[in-house]
Amino acid sequence: MSLAVPTDGVGAACAHVLLTPDPVAKLMAARAVARGWRLGRLAHRFDAAMPDRPARPERPELLPPNQMPKRGKIGSDRARIAMLHALAHIEFVAIDLAFDLIGRFGAEFPPAFTDEWMRVGADEAMHFALLDRRLRQLGSHYGALPAHDGLWEAARETAHDALARLAIVPMVLEARALDITPATVERFESAGDGTSARMLRRIMTDEIRHVAAGTTWFGHAAKRLGLNPANHYQILVKRHFRGALKPPFNDSARRQAGLTREFYSPLAQ
């Protein structure tokens, strides 16, 4: 597949990823842009506007979260496929979240910020590819079931503020994945699906690094502004996150990511 990836500035290249609707083309564009940055083919220039909303394929149908069908117990093939499809959709949207973060806010940070989030974007593309391949092995595919658009709503809510974006996306939403993935892995193992369980463990290892990237750059920006990182995180979560931070928390994985209890314990409900 030939990819007309912009080669002038990193901002335009990131917008290209967001404006690519086809899932396979998007993951290939993400890989191509990350590789182009790594090889020095993209200038550290941010003169392209990020779209308010990424281009989306015709399928999956996007529903409000409260209209999503129940997945049922994970022991059935249907429920396991539904869970893997939901995870594939999260990773598909995460590709756009990573490249939007770079294209929208990269000018506010040193090039090392782009280095790190390009690696995250390439990881998310790999995660999506793994999950879609597993769905196909089970007789399904990405787009076969409906999905919801809650993740992108978080991006729209924080489109004006790099600190808010870092607080809500990696440090709330991705951190929540660290809390729930171990139990999901156990359910797949109990259902005899060791292949999916191993894949989810691999993805979780990467997600710890992604939360760490968010925590690191949030701290970098907060301290540059003379703010206490934990206190400002709590202010932003109360302002921009619709919902509550609910235990149990995977304190060990969060601590590996630098997201210590002083950040989230005062918000727990």
Disulfide bonds with the S-S distance in Angstrom:
none
